[in-house]
Amino acid sequence: MDKDKNQIFSNMKMFERCYDQGGRIVRKLLFILLVALVVFQVFLHIPSLREVVSSVYRLDGVLVKENNVKDWYEKLD
């Protein structure tokens, strides 16, 4: 009986360690993603970096002509 209780107690301790470690990893990952989001948003406010970060800003005004794209002025079949 003591053997079973010790095994259960050991499993509970191992689960606690895994749970705590997983929580720390998720917290760090969320923090890193939040910092990355803020950094990229700040980059979009700096005109010299905006062209590097945003392909939409870089391609603004450039016409794209693809075979599978129907522009508004072409007659739709």
C-alpha positions in Angstrom: 0.0 0.0 0.0 2.8 2.4 0.8 4.4 1.5 -2.5 1.3 2.6 -4.4 1.0 5.8 -2.4 4.7 6.6 -3.0 4.2 5.9 -6.8 1.1 8.2 -6.9 3.0 10.9 -4.9 5.9 10.6 -7.3 3.7 10.9 -10.3 1.9 13.9 -8.9 5.3 15.7 -8.3 6.4 14.9 -11.8 3.1 16.2 -13.2 3.5 19.4 -11.2 7.0 20.0 -12.5 5.9 19.4 -16.1 2.9 21.7 -15.6 5.0 24.5 -14.1 7.7 24.1 -16.8 5.0 24.1 -19.6 3.4 27.2 -18.1 6.8 29.1 -18.1 7.4 28.1 -21.7 4.0 29.3 -22.8 4.4 32.6 -20.9 7.8 33.2 -22.4 6.5 32.4 -25.9 3.5 34.8 -25.5 5.8 37.5 -24.2 8.2 37.1 -27.2 5.3 37.2 -29.7 3.9 40.3 -28.0 7.3 42.1 -28.2 7.6 41.1 -31.8 4.2 42.5 -32.6 5.0 45.8 -30.9 8.4 46.0 -32.7 6.9 45.4 -36.1 4.1 47.9 -35.5 6.7 50.5 -34.5 8.7 49.7 -37.7 5.6 50.5 -39.7 5.6 54.0 -38.3 9.2 54.7 -39.3 9.2 55.7 -43.0 12.6 54.4 -43.8 11.8 51.0 -42.3 8.3 50.8 -43.7 9.5 49.8 -47.2 11.6 47.0 -45.8 8.8 45.5 -43.6 5.7 46.0 -45.8 5.6 44.6 -49.3 2.2 46.3 -49.7 3.8 49.7 -49.1 6.6 48.9 -51.4 4.3 47.8 -54.3 1.8 50.6 -53.8 0.9 51.9 -57.3 2.6 49.1 -59.2 0.2 47.2 -61.5 0.1 43.5 -61.3 -0.9 41.6 -64.4 -1.4 37.9 -63.9 -3.2 35.5 -66.2 -5.6 34.3 -63.5 -6.5 37.8 -62.2 -9.4 39.6 -63.8 -9.3 43.3 -63.4 -12.4 45.4 -62.8 -12.2 46.8 -66.3 -12.1 43.5 -68.1 -15.3 41.9 -69.1 -16.2 38.9 -67.0 -17.1 35.7 -68.8 
